[in-house]
Amino acid sequence: MVKIGAIDCGSNSTRLIISRVENGKLENLHKEHQVTRLSDNIDKTGRISDDSKKRFFKVLRRYLKKTEEYKVQEVFCIGTAVFRNSNNSDEVIDEVKKRFNLEIKMISGEEEGLLTSLGVHSSFENLQNYLIVDIGGQSTELITDIDNKLNIQSENIGVVSLSENYFIENPINIDKERDAKNFFNDIFQDKDYGHRQLIGVSGTFTSLGSIYLNQKIYDENEIDKVIISYDSVENIYEDFKTLTVPQIINAYPSLDPKRAVTMTSGLFLVKNLLKKYKITQLKVSKSDILEGLILKYF
C-alpha cells in the first residue's frame, strides 16, 4: 500500500488528488480544485501571463504542503492544453522545477484522452459503447471505443477560449452565440452517437451535476453517476445565458464563484455536443484524468 499524489495543471483549474493505492485499486483520501485560469488571454498573447503564474504557484505551494501532510511517497504532475498552446510553457515548467522541485510533464491531447479513459474505467464496471467527454479550458477531448480500441479526438475549444472570444459577458449576446455555434460546427462534424452512453468528466460536468441536483454545498459523491437529460441541460443553459455573473453566483450556491464566468460556455458545449451527436442524456463521472494518472503507474 502506498500514498500517491497527482496534480492536473489545466487551462482553467489546477487540481489535486491524494490516494491510497493497493493492488491497482484507489482509495481517495483528498481531492480538490482551484480555478487558476492559467490560459487567461493566451489566444491573444500566446503566453502564460505573470498574473496567471502567481495564482498557479500559490495553489501549487498549498497542494505540495497537503501532500507532505499526507506523507505521500510520490507526486505525479501533468500539464495539458495551456502548456501545449503557450510559447513560454518550457519557462514555466523550468520555474516550477526550481521553485518546488516538481516535474510537470506536458502531455498531448491523445495522452490526455488515454489517462481520462483509464480514470473513468476505474469506477465503471464493464464499460462499453461509450463517448467520454472531457471539457477543459482550452481543449475538449472525445473518447470512444471502436472495435475494442480507443479513438481519441482532441480539439482546441474550451470554456476559457469560448468565454474570451464569444461569451465575453453575461447575459450573453445573441449574435455572439450564433458565432460560437458556427465555430463549434466548424470543429465538430455530424455523427449519430445516439446509441452510445455519454459520460462527462471535468469541472463543467461535475458543476452541472451539482446544479441539476440543486445542491447547496458541492458534494462530489452525490454527483457521481447522476443521469441528466438533454432537456435538463438545455433548460439550465437557457437560464444561465440570461443571468449576470453575480446572479449566477447567487442562484447556484454550490457552484465555485470563480467558475461562474465560464459556466455558460461549458453548458453551451454540453448542450451542443448532445444535440450534434443525437444523444438524449449524459452520466457524470467524478473519476477522471487524476485517477488515470495514478493508475497508469500503479
C-alpha positions in Angstrom: 0.0 0.0 0.0 1.3 3.4 -1.0 0.0 7.0 -0.9 0.3 8.9 -4.2 -0.5 12.4 -5.2 -1.4 13.6 -8.7 -1.8 17.2 -9.9 -3.5 18.3 -13.1 -2.4 21.7 -14.3 -5.2 22.7 -16.6 -6.1 25.7 -18.6 -8.9 26.8 -16.2 -8.2 25.0 -13.0 -5.4 23.2 -11.1 -6.5 20.0 -9.3 -5.1 17.7 -6.7 -5.8 14.1 -5.7 -4.2 12.1 -2.9 -5.0 8.4 -3.0 -4.1 5.3 -1.2 -3.2 2.6 -3.8 -3.3 -1.1 -3.2 -3.5 -3.9 -5.8 -4.4 -1.5 -8.5 -7.3 0.0 -6.5 -7.6 3.6 -5.4 -9.0 4.9 -2.1 -9.2 8.7 -2.5 -8.1 10.5 0.7 -8.2 14.1 -0.5 -9.4 15.8 -3.7 -9.7 19.5 -4.5 -9.6 22.0 -7.3 -8.8 25.7 -7.6 -9.6 27.9 -10.6 -6.3 29.4 -11.6 -7.1 30.3 -15.2 -3.6 29.7 -16.5 -4.8 30.3 -20.0 -6.1 33.9 -19.4 -5.7 35.8 -22.7 -3.4 33.1 -24.2 -5.3 33.3 -27.5 -4.2 36.9 -27.8 -0.7 36.8 -26.2 0.4 33.3 -26.8 1.9 33.2 -23.3 1.1 32.2 -19.7 0.9 35.6 -18.0 2.7 36.7 -14.8 -0.6 37.1 -13.0 -1.7 33.5 -14.0 1.7 32.2 -12.8 1.2 33.9 -9.4 -2.2 32.3 -9.0 -0.8 28.9 -10.1 2.3 29.0 -7.9 0.2 29.9 -4.9 -2.0 26.9 -5.4 0.9 24.6 -6.1 2.6 25.6 -2.9 -0.5 24.7 -0.9 -1.0 21.5 -2.7 2.5 20.3 -2.0 2.1 21.1 1.6 -1.0 19.0 1.6 1.0 16.1 0.1 3.5 16.5 2.9 0.7 16.3 5.5 -0.5 13.0 4.0 3.1 11.7 3.7 2.7 10.7 0.1 5.5 8.7 -1.5 5.4 10.3 -5.0 3.6 13.1 -6.8 2.8 13.0 -10.5 2.1 16.2 -12.3 0.8 16.9 -15.8 0.2 20.0 -17.9 -2.4 19.9 -20.6 -3.7 22.3 -23.4 -2.5 25.5 -21.8 1.1 24.2 -21.9 0.7 22.8 -25.4 -0.6 26.2 -26.7 1.7 28.7 -24.9 5.0 30.0 -26.2 6.6 30.1 -22.7 5.5 26.7 -21.3 9.1 25.5 -21.1 10.0 28.6 -19.0 7.1 27.9 -16.6 7.9 24.2 -16.3 11.6 25.1 -15.5 10.5 27.7 -12.9 8.2 25.1 -11.2 11.1 22.7 -11.1 13.4 25.3 -9.5 10.8 26.6 -7.0 9.1 23.4 -6.0 11.3 20.6 -7.2 8.2 19.3 -9.1 8.3 18.0 -12.6 5.4 19.0 -14.9 5.0 16.6 -17.8 3.4 18.3 -20.7 1.1 15.7 -22.3 -0.6 15.5 -25.8 -4.3 15.6 -26.4 -4.2 11.9 -27.1 -2.4 11.0 -23.9 -4.9 13.2 -22.0 -7.7 11.1 -23.5 -6.0 7.9 -22.6 -5.5 8.9 -19.0 -9.1 10.2 -18.7 -10.4 6.9 -20.1 -8.3 5.0 -17.6 -9.7 7.0 -14.7 -13.3 6.6 -15.9 -12.9 2.9 -16.4 -11.7 2.6 -12.8 -15.1 3.5 -11.4 -17.4 1.8 -14.0 -17.7 -1.9 -14.4 -17.7 -3.4 -17.9 -17.9 0.0 -19.6 -18.7 -0.4 -23.3 -20.2 1.6 -26.2 -19.4 4.9 -24.7 -18.5 8.5 -25.5 -16.4 10.1 -22.8 -16.2 13.9 -23.0 -13.7 16.0 -21.1 -14.3 19.7 -21.5 -11.3 21.8 -20.4 -10.4 25.4 -20.5 -8.6 25.3 -23.9 -9.4 21.8 -25.3 -12.1 19.2 -25.4 -11.4 15.5 -25.7 -13.9 13.0 -27.1 -13.1 9.3 -26.4 -14.9 6.4 -27.9 -14.4 2.6 -28.0 -14.5 1.3 -31.6 -13.7 -2.4 -32.3 -12.2 -2.7 -28.8 -9.8 0.2 -29.5 -9.8 3.7 -28.1 -10.4 6.5 -30.6 -9.4 9.9 -29.2 -10.3 13.3 -30.7 -8.8 16.4 -29.1 -10.0 19.8 -30.3 -8.8 23.3 -29.4 -12.1 24.5 -28.0 -12.8 25.0 -24.3 -14.6 27.1 -21.7 -11.9 29.8 -21.3 -11.3 30.3 -25.0 -15.1 30.4 -25.7 -15.6 32.9 -22.9 -12.8 35.2 -24.1 -13.8 35.1 -27.7 -17.6 34.8 -27.7 -19.3 34.8 -24.3 -17.4 37.9 -23.1 -20.2 38.8 -20.7 -23.4 37.5 -19.2 -26.2 37.8 -20.2 -24.7 36.6 -23.5 -25.0 38.4 -26.8 -27.3 36.6 -29.3 -25.1 37.4 -32.2 -22.0 36.1 -30.3 -23.9 32.9 -29.5 -24.6 32.4 -33.2 -20.9 33.0 -34.0 -20.0 30.5 -31.3 -22.3 27.9 -32.8 -20.7 28.4 -36.2 -17.3 28.0 -34.7 -18.5 24.8 -32.9 -19.9 23.4 -36.1 -16.7 24.0 -37.9 -14.9 21.8 -35.4 -17.3 19.0 -34.7 -18.8 17.1 -37.6 -22.3 15.5 -37.5 -22.3 11.9 -36.2 -25.0 9.7 -34.8 -23.8 8.6 -31.4 -27.3 8.2 -30.1 -26.6 4.5 -29.3 -23.6 5.5 -27.1 -23.5 6.4 -23.4 -22.1 9.8 -22.9 -20.0 10.1 -19.8 -19.0 13.6 -18.8 -15.9 14.4 -16.8 -14.2 17.6 -15.5 -15.4 20.7 -13.8 -18.1 21.6 -16.3 -19.9 18.3 -15.9 -19.5 17.9 -12.1 -20.7 21.5 -11.7 -23.6 20.7 -14.0 -24.4 17.7 -11.8 -24.4 19.8 -8.7 -26.7 22.4 -10.3 -29.0 19.7 -11.5 -29.3 18.2 -8.0 -29.9 21.7 -6.5 -27.1 21.2 -4.1 -26.4 23.9 -1.6 -22.9 22.6 -0.9 -20.9 20.9 -3.6 -20.9 17.1 -2.9 -18.9 15.1 -5.5 -20.0 11.7 -4.2 -23.7 12.6 -4.7 -22.9 13.9 -8.2 -21.1 10.7 -9.3 -23.1 8.7 -11.9 -26.1 11.1 -11.9 -28.0 10.9 -15.1 -29.1 14.2 -16.7 -31.4 14.5 -19.8 -30.8 16.8 -22.8 -33.9 18.8 -21.9 -32.5 19.5 -18.4 -29.2 20.6 -19.8 -30.9 22.9 -22.3 -33.1 24.4 -19.5 -30.1 25.1 -17.3 -28.2 26.6 -20.2 -31.2 28.8 -21.2 -31.3 30.1 -17.6 -27.6 30.8 -17.3 -27.4 32.7 -20.6 -29.9 35.3 -19.3 -28.2 36.0 -15.9 -25.3 38.2 -14.9 -22.3 36.6 -13.2 -23.4 37.9 -9.7 -26.9 36.5 -10.4 -25.4 33.1 -11.3 -23.3 33.1 -8.1 -26.4 33.9 -6.0 -28.7 31.5 -7.7 -26.3 28.5 -7.6 -24.6 28.4 -4.2 -22.8 25.1 -4.8 -21.0 26.5 -7.9 -17.4 27.7 -7.4 -17.8 31.5 -7.8 -14.6 31.6 -9.9 -16.2 29.1 -12.3 -19.3 31.3 -12.8 -17.6 33.3 -15.6 -17.0 30.2 -17.8 -20.0 28.0 -16.8 -22.2 29.4 -19.6 -19.6 28.4 -22.1 -19.4 25.0 -20.6 -23.1 24.5 -20.8 -23.1 25.7 -24.4 -20.6 23.0 -25.2 -22.5 20.2 -23.4 -25.8 21.1 -24.9 -24.4 21.3 -28.5 -22.4 18.1 -28.2 -25.5 16.2 -27.1 -27.5 17.8 -29.9 -24.8 17.3 -32.5 -24.4 13.6 -31.7 -28.1 12.8 -31.2 -27.7 11.8 -27.5 -30.6 12.3 -25.2 -28.9 12.1 -21.8 -25.5 12.0 -20.1 -23.9 10.5 -17.0 -21.5 12.4 -14.8 -18.3 10.7 -13.6 -16.2 12.1 -10.7 -13.3 9.9 -11.8 -11.1 11.4 -14.5 -7.6 12.1 -15.6 -6.3 12.4 -12.0 -7.2 8.8 -11.1 -6.0 7.7 -14.5 -2.6 9.4 -13.9 -2.1 7.3 -10.7 -3.4 4.1 -12.2 -1.0 4.4 -15.2 1.9 3.8 -12.8 0.2 1.6 -10.2 
